[in-house]
């Protein structure tokens, strides 16, 4: 998404549903590389998983293919 979270929240608060929806539709069916943090928490004897996106960026296919090839070579294949 090319719009900060604060602007998306502002669109929702203002009731501008068309702009709010279009902000999410612009990112729909696109591929990203995400770095996530997940942890399990217990609240009132119920376990819940919390997930946070630490970073997100578009896929750089050249870089990703080099990483995969490096991993394949490290396994001796």
C-alpha positions in Angstrom: 0.0 0.0 0.0 1.3 3.4 -0.8 -0.6 5.1 1.9 0.3 5.4 5.6 -1.8 3.7 8.3 -2.7 7.1 9.8 -4.2 8.2 6.5 -6.2 5.0 6.2 -7.5 5.5 9.7 -8.4 9.1 8.9 -10.4 8.0 5.8 -12.3 5.6 8.0 -13.1 8.1 10.7 -14.3 10.6 8.1 -16.6 8.1 6.7 -15.1 8.2 3.2 -15.8 4.5 2.5 -14.9 4.6 -1.2 -11.4 6.0 -0.6 -11.0 3.6 2.4 -11.9 0.5 0.3 -9.8 1.6 -2.7 -6.8 1.9 -0.4 -7.1 -1.8 0.4 -8.1 -2.9 -3.1 -4.9 -1.4 -4.5 -2.9 -3.9 -2.5 -5.2 -6.9 -3.2 -3.7 -9.8 -5.1 -0.2 -8.4 -4.9 2.8 -10.3 -3.7 4.9 -9.0 -0.8 7.8 -10.2 1.3 6.8 -9.8 5.0 8.7 -10.1 8.2 6.3 -11.2 11.0 6.4 -11.6 14.7 4.0 -14.0 16.3 3.5 -15.0 19.9 1.0 -16.9 22.0 -0.6 -15.1 24.9 -3.0 -16.3 27.5 -5.8 -14.1 28.7 -8.6 -15.3 31.0 -7.4 -18.9 30.5 -7.7 -18.6 26.7 -4.7 -18.9 24.5 -4.5 -16.4 21.7 -2.0 -15.8 18.9 -0.9 -12.3 18.2 0.7 -11.4 14.9 2.6 -8.2 14.0 4.0 -7.2 10.7 7.5 -5.9 11.2 8.3 -5.0 7.6 6.7 -5.4 4.2 8.1 -4.8 0.8 7.4 -5.9 -2.8 9.1 -9.0 -4.0 12.4 -8.6 -5.6 12.4 -11.8 -7.7 16.1 -11.5 -8.7 17.2 -11.3 -5.0 14.8 -14.0 -3.9 16.0 -16.4 -6.6 19.6 -15.8 -5.5 18.7 -16.6 -1.9 16.9 -19.8 -2.9 19.8 -20.9 -5.1 22.2 -20.3 -2.1 20.0 -22.4 0.1 19.9 -25.2 -2.5 23.7 -25.2 -2.8 24.0 -25.3 1.0 22.0 -28.5 1.1 24.4 -30.0 -1.4 21.8 -30.5 -4.1 
